[in-house]
Amino acid sequence: MNPRLRRVLWAVPALVPMWSYATEGGVGRPITGQQIFSNAGIVPPTPGLALTLTSIYFDGGMGAARQIPVGRTIGASLDQRVSYNLANLTYIWNTGPGRWNFASAIGIPVQYTSVTVRLSSNQRPGLSNADHGTQFADMLINPVVASYHVSEADHFALSMPFYAPTGAYNPDRLANAGQNTWTFSPTVAYTKLLKSGGEFSALAAIDFYTRNSDIDYKNGAVFRLDAMWTAAIAPQWRLGVVGGWIEQLQDDTGPLADRLNGFKGHSVGFGPIVTWGGKIGNLPAALTARWVHDIDTKNRPKGNGVSFSLTLPIM
């Protein structure tokens, strides 16, 4: 086994992005800097099943100078708080210690959403400007992750995760955990294991959305790039920086999107990340915590995202 690969066997990667919220609310599937994970380009050669528990909290908004499509209506401003919690199962196939290793993953999310929107004066009478709820979000499936080990230090992974519209969705509600669309995300990830004990990882993807037939709204394709760099600060601890760039490549389409000139958006953010790898009891475990601050946004809420994740092998 490669000596550098040996040190990542405790950190079975989640292998999946970690966010979901209604596109017409201005967010879309990804949140800035939250898709990258430690050893993103590596599927380790040791087979087995791992559980990753992830919790992301985001608090942000869009000012009154913006118009936002939310459900069947247009708001003049938006404030939101979201707690997204994902239980993800990853199975690493028994393919041995060669150049290629493979894995599959499935994620079941539960989300608390609180949304306040200032509605335009011409909206339907009686429509509430605030909503909140805890609901199942859209299931996330990653059929195959193919990881290629270029060398002991350099690793790539290719995958095609997708979201299925299994989450709760009501076009007359402001707070929806589901999006009512399928989303397909061809993804490439890269990891370089550093001699110092840290790593550099990057993940790029394009999200393709189907049409939300309930409100005749189709989100344009979205490009996203996340990266993280860490350095070892103790035998089991790494500290570093994480950042993300989200850029919508196409205009949204549909009656509401046309009124808003396509509602094309982007965001950029960065912040600190800390990882720990060791044992909990007799089980190898990995912990990650991060904070990402949006420094520039357009047609997306601007705010702060904080996340924590724990990975444990279960077989």
N, C-alpha and C positions, 0 to 999 in steps of 0.2 A: 504494500500500500504506500502511496506517496506520503512522505513525512509531513508535508504541509496539509494534505487532505485529512490526515489523522486528527488535526486539531479542530476540524469543523464537524466531526461526526456527532458531537453533542448538540449541534445546532441544526436540526433538520428544518429546512426553510419552509415557510408557509406557502410559497410558490404561487400566491394569488394576490391581486390588488385587494384593498381593504376599505372600500367606501361605496355608498349608494345613497342617492337622494334625487328627488324629482328634477329632471333636466329643465323643464319649463320654469322652475323656481330659480334658475340661474346657476345651479351648481353642477349638475350632471353627475356622472359616476365618480370621477376622481376628485380628491381634495389634495391641495398642493403639498408635495413632499411626503405623502403618507403611503405611496405605493412601493417604495423601495424597502428592501429588508436585507439583513445581514446575509452574506454569501448568496446573493440573488442569482449568480450564474452557476451555482454548484448544486447538483444532485449527488450526494455522497454515495459510495458504492455499497454501504451496509444496508440490506433490505429491512423493511419493517413498516410499522404504522405509527404515526405521530399525531398528537393533538396540539393545535395552537389556539390559544384564547387571546383575543385582541379586543381592546376597548379604545375607541377614538372619541374625543369630545371636541366639538367645534363650536365656536361662538363668534358670529360675525354679522355683517349686514351690508346693505346697499343704500346709499343716501337718497334723499328726496329728489335729487336731480336726475335719477334714473327711473325708467319705466320697466317693469318686470312682468313677464307672463307667468302667472301662477294659476294652474288649472284652466278654467274657462274664462278667466278674467285678467285684467292688467292692473298691477299695483303701481303706486307712485314711490314706494320705498319698501324695504324689507329688513326685518331683524329676525335672526334665527339662532336657536341653540339645538344642537343635535348630539345625541350619545349613540354611537354605532357600536354594537357588540357582536363579534363574530366567533363562532366555534368552527374551526377548520380542521378537517382530517386529511392527512397526506400519506399516501402509500408509496414507498420506494420499492421498485421492482427488483427482483433478484437477478441482476444482469452481470454481477461480478465486478472486478476491479479494472476493467478495460478503459478505453478512451471515452466510451459512451455510457451514461447511466440515465435511467428514466424514472419518472414518478407521475402520479395522478393525484388530484385533490378535489375536495368539495367543501363548500363553506355554507353554513346556515346562520344568517344574521337576524338579530332583533334590534330594533332602533326606536329610541325615543326622539320625537321631533316636536319642537315648539316654534311656531312661526307667527309673526305679527306683520301685517301688511297694511299700509295706508292706501285705501282704495280711492280710485278716481270718482268724482261726483256722479258720473254717468253709469256706474255699475248697477247691477240688479239690486233692488231694495231688499233689505233683510239679510244680505250676505255678510257673514261675520268677517271682521278684520283680524281675528286672532284664532289660532287653533293649536291643539297639542294632542299627542297620543303616543302610546307604545304599541308597536306593531311588528310583525314579521316583515323583513325586507326581502329583496330579490335574491334568490339562491345563486351562488357563484360556483361554476363548474370549470375545472381545468383538466380536460381528458388526458392529455399527455404533455409532460415537460421533458424535453430531450436536452441533456447536458453533455457538452463535449469538453474534455480536459485537454487543452492545448499543451500545457506543461504543468509542472507542479505548482506554478504561480498563477497561470492564466486559464480562465474557464468561461465558457459561453453556455447560455441556455435559451432554447426556443420553445415557444408555447402558444396556444390559442385559447385562452380562457374566455368564457362567455357568461353573461348574466341571463337567467330565465325569469320571465315576469311572474314570479310566484308570490311577491309581496303584496301587502294590502294597498289598494289604490281606489280612490274615489275622486272623480274630476271636480266635484263640488266641495271638496275639502282643501284647505290650505296645507295641512300637514299630512303628507303621504310618505310612508317608508318605501313602498314600491314605486316603480316608474312606468309600468304598463308597456314596456318595450323589451325586446331582445337587444343585447349589446355584445358584439364580437370584437375581441381585442388581440390581434396579432402582436406578439411581444418578443423582444430580444433583450437578454440581460447579460451583463459581463461582470466578473469578479476577478480582481488581482489580489492575491494574498501577499502581503508585504513581509519582508524579512524581519522587520521590527515587531511583528506580531499583530499588526493592524491589517486593514484591508481598504481597497477602493472598489466600490460596486456602483453600477449604473444600470438603469432599466428604461427602455424606450418602447412605446406602444402607440397604436392608433386605434381609437374606439369608433366603431361603426354602429349606428343606432337604427332600429326599425322605427316605423311611424307609430305614434300613439294614436290609435284609431278613435279613442273616446273624445279627443279634442282636436283631431286632425293636425297634429304637431309632430314634426320630424326634426330632431336635433342633427346639426351638421357634424361631420367627422371631426374628432378631437385628437390632436397629437399631444403626447405628454412625455416628459423626460425627467426622471428623478435620479439623484446621485447622492452617495454618502462616502465619507472618508473617516476612518477611525485610526487611532494609535493606541497601543497598549500602555496603560498607566499602572497596571498591577497584573499579577499572573492571570486573574480571571476577569479583569475589567478592561474595557476599551472606551475611549471618549473621542468624540469627533463632531463633525458638522454634517447636516443633511439639507438638501434643497430640492426644489421642484419647479418645473416650468410647464404650464398647460397652455396650449395655443389651439383655438378652434380653426380648422382649415376651411370649413364651408359654412355658409349662412344656414341658420335654421329656416325651415319652410313651413307654411301653413298660414291661415288667416291672421292669427295673433302675431306670428313671426314677421309676416309681411308688413304689418302696421308698425313694427319696431325695426324695420330695415335689416332684418336677418338676425339681429341680436347676437352677433358674433362676439366672443369674449376670450379673455386670456387672464392668466395670473402667474405671479412669480413669488416664491417665498423661500425662506431658509431659517435654520435654527440649530440648536445643539442636539446631539443624540448620544446616549450611553448604552452599552451592552454589557451583559454579564454572562459567563458560561461556566457552569460547575455542576454540582449535584444537589438535588433535593432528596434527602434520604439516600436511597441507593440508585436513584434514577438520574441520568444526565439531563440537564435542563438548560434553557437559554431564556434570558430576560432582556427586553429592550424597552427603553423609554425615550421619547422625543418631544420636542416642542418646535412647531413651525409657525413663523409669523409671516403673513402676506405683506409684501412690501410694494406690490403693484398689481392692480386688478382692473379689468374692464368687463362689465356685464357679468360679473361674478361677485358674490359676497366677499368682503375683505374682513379678515379676522385672524384668529389664532386657533391652531389645532394641536391638541395634546393627545398622545397615545401611549399605551402600555401593552406589551404582549408577553406571553409565556408559552414556551414550547416544551412538551414532554413526550418521550416515546411511550407508547402504550402496548406495543407488541414487538 
